[in-house]
Amino acid sequence: MKTRLTLIFLIAVSIAITCVVIDRGRAQNAKQASPIYGVTIPDGYRHWELIAPALEGDPLNELRAVVGNAEAMNAYRSGTLPFPDGAILVKLAWKRTQSHEFEPASVPGAPTTVQVMVKDSKKYAASGGWGFGRFIDGKAVDQAQHETCFACHEARVQGHDYVFTRYAP
């Protein structure tokens, strides 16, 4: 009987510890979500296809690459606008650094941001169907920076479903 009670006690403790670990994991993931939109950095995005590179001049002086998931890539290739729900675009940015091996060339230096756009026309109806996330060192930047996302896209690329990046075949 005593062994059985000990076993039940150990199982109960194990379940409690598991719940705490899961809750901590959820809390950590919640910290990774962008304010306003709740967008997170998608798993596996570094394996997605390149949509286009970009060069940002002063004051940012960055090299950028935009990648997309399968839904985004299919829309780009077929010229589909608006983008379908489920399309995700991720922009990676690095400080532009002069190459040590070939002086005229620029190469990626220190990473600066990862920016994410997620298309969900119902969830993000108030922002043209897009949710936005901006992350530095894997952590979402403050709300004030996210408040400018849609306004900038709306002012400049409303006619292209609020997306700046064009496909570079």
N, C-alpha and C positions, 0 to 999 in steps of 0.2 A: 504494500500500500504506500509506504513511504517513498519507494522508488518511483512509483506511478505519479505521485504528487510532485516529486522533484522533476520528473520528465515534463509534466504539464506546465510547471512553473518555467522551466527552461524554454519550452516552446512559446509560451506567452511573452517572455522577455525577448526572444528572437523576433517575434512579430512586432513588438513595440519598437525595437531598434530598427527594423526594416522600415517601419512607417516613418520614423524620424529621418532616416537617410533619404527616403523618397521625398518627404516634405522639404528637406534641405536642398535636394536637387531641383525641385520645382521652384523654390525661392531663388536659387542661383539662376535658373533659366529666366525667371521673371525679371531679374535685374538686367538680363541681357536684352530684353525687349525695349523697343524704342517708345519714348513717351508719345502720347496722342494716338499713335497708330498700332502699337503693340507688335510691330514687325521685329523679327529676329533674323540673325544671320543664318541662311539655310545650310543644312548639312551638305557636304560634298560639292559646294559651289566652285571650288578650285579645279574641279574636273569638268566643268561645263565648257561649252564651245565659246570661242571668241566672237563677239559681235563686231567690235571695232576698238582700235587703240585711239588714244587722244593725247594731245600735248596741251598743257595749261601753262600759259605764260605768267608774267608777274601779276599779282604778288605771290601766287601760290607756287609757281615754278615746279609743276608736277608732271610726271608721266602717269597715264591712266590706261586702264584696260577695262572694257565692259564685257561681261560674259552673261549668257542667258541659259535658262533651263530649256527643255525640249519644246514646251509650249511657246516660249518666246522665239526660239529659233525657227520653228515652223511658221510663225506669223511673219517674221522678217523675210524668210525665203519666199513666201507666197504673196507678200505685200499686203497682208491682212491688217486693216485698221477698222475699228479699234482692236487693240490686242485682246485676246481671249482671257477670260478668268483663268487663273492658275499660272499665267505668265509671270516670270520673276527675272528681273535684271539686277546684276550686281556690278558695281563699279569699284575697282581696286585702284588706289592711288599711292604713289611713292614720290618722294622728293627726287627731282631730276639731278643726277650727278654726272660729272664728266667721266668718261671711260678712261681708265689708266692704260689700257692696251691700245686704244685708238682715239686720240684726242678730239677729233671732230664729233664723235658719237656721245650721246647721252645714254645713261643706263639707270635702272631703278636704284635709288638710295634707300633711305629709311622709309618704312611704310607710314602713310599719314592717316588714311581713312578707308573704310569699307562702307559703301552706301548701297542700300537695297531698295528696290521698288517691287511691290507685290500687287498684281491686278486681282481685285475682287470687287466687281461692280456693285454688289449689294452692301458689303461691309464698309467699303470706302466711297459710298455714293457722294458724300459731301466734298470729296477731293478728287473728282474726276474718275473715280473707280480705282485709284491707286493708294496704297499705303506706303509710307516712307520710313526708312531707318538709316541712321548715320552712326557709325561706330568707330571709336578710336581705341586701339589695343583691346578689341573685343567687347568694349563697354559702350553702351548707348550714350550719345552726347545729351546735353540738357534739353529741356523742352523748348526753350527760346530758339535754339537752332532748328528744331523740327517745325516750329511755327512758320518758318520761311520757305520750307520745301515746296508745298503746293503753290503758293503765291508766285514763286519764281517760274515754275513749270507752266502755270496757267498764263502768265504774262507773255511767255516767249514761244511756247510750243503747243498751244491749245489745238491747233490744226493737225498735229501729229500724235494725237492721243496723249498729250502731255509728256512725250518722250523726246529728249534731246538727241540721243544716239541714233545714227543711221548705220545700216548694215554695210560692212566693208567685205564684199565677197572675195 
